[in-house]
């Protein structure tokens, strides 16, 4: 048994995530020793291969594309199983509620984040392309942080927070009956408010054919994806008309509409009055 293992483990410059590692097992390798992190969470992403992990005596069978979250104080490893060829990365993270200033959050927000993480219905799951992208971006920032200066630490904290929110929103949406594919697209629409993706672009985001995506989206949400997108845009426009002094043209452009005229036509179709009439009829301070 030749257990050639290449790994890179580093201390980071970010106290919220003090350790990262990248491990590539080229051939069958010795079993993974049992370990425990008393004060940190571990986020382990398996890029390729298969791996069996025990976490507090519960077995998790992982395959490429799976993310596993291990909470503080939990014993984890696989002492009785030879590790197969695989590639994985991980990082350790402080408990959000335990330290002031975690990712620049206020105390109540840190506590809410921690409670939601602990309440996740699953700790092992296959990630969407968006979560994988955020994971990769965070690891890149953590590995390179010491080479950067100025606001890069803030950018890295923002990427850590974005990854955590993506995980929470994905799993919480699934618990409400939405599949990972559809919840990914809905989160994308909500986050990228200035974009107006086509149905084909939304389908490509989750690697589905356009016809299958439209069928699945309507089945789960009750409306076609194009209509859902417009309704979300109109809802945000109503909020902006009620709470800001932005012009109708600015709102249209900020939300990704091709013109203010097109925006006004759609707004009246869904709301029953023009944007200006809507603003007049609602209190605005």
Secondary structure, 3 states (H helix, E strand, C coil): CCCCEEEEEEECCCHHHCEEEEEEECCCECCEEEECCCCEEEEEEEEEEEEEEEECCEEEEEECCEEEEECCCCCEEECCCCECCEEEEEEEEECHHHCCCHHHCCHHHHHHHHHHHHCCCCCEEECCHHHHHHHHHHHHHHHHHHHCCCCHHHHHHHHHHHHHHHHHHHHHHHHCCCCHHHHHHHHHHHHCCCCCCCHHHHHHHCCCCHHHHHHHHHHHHCCCHHHHHHHHHHHHHHHHHHHCCCCHHHHHHHCCCCCHHHHHHHHHHHHCCCHHHHHHCCCCC
